[in-house]
Amino acid sequence: MKVSCCPKAWINFFKAGGDQHRQKILMLIKAHQRINASNILDKIRLSQPTLSHHIGILKHAGLIFEEKKGREVYYSLNRKNITSCCLGFMNKLVK
């Protein structure tokens, strides 16, 4: 799913990034570049359904990509969208 970060998307973007569990998930993804749900669950204390909920929010907000390889699903940061959204928000405030 391609999500662009325009002013209408800022609310979802910042809400998604504002949760402590989702921040931990994002930091794990950043540290590993690409990681699957099993490896995320090994490193943080969440149930599988709770992780799926948080992953869904992060995907919907455009913070992460999902890539299926066989039975595994890998997650990586959507760096372009993160940068675009943050810069767009900051530019709106500064100008």
Secondary structure, DSSP 8 states (H G I E B T S, - for coil): ------GGGHHHHHHHHHSHHHHHHHHHHHHHSSEEHHHHHHHS---HHHHHHHHHHHHHTTSEEEEEETTEEEEEE-HHHHHHHHHHHHHHHH-
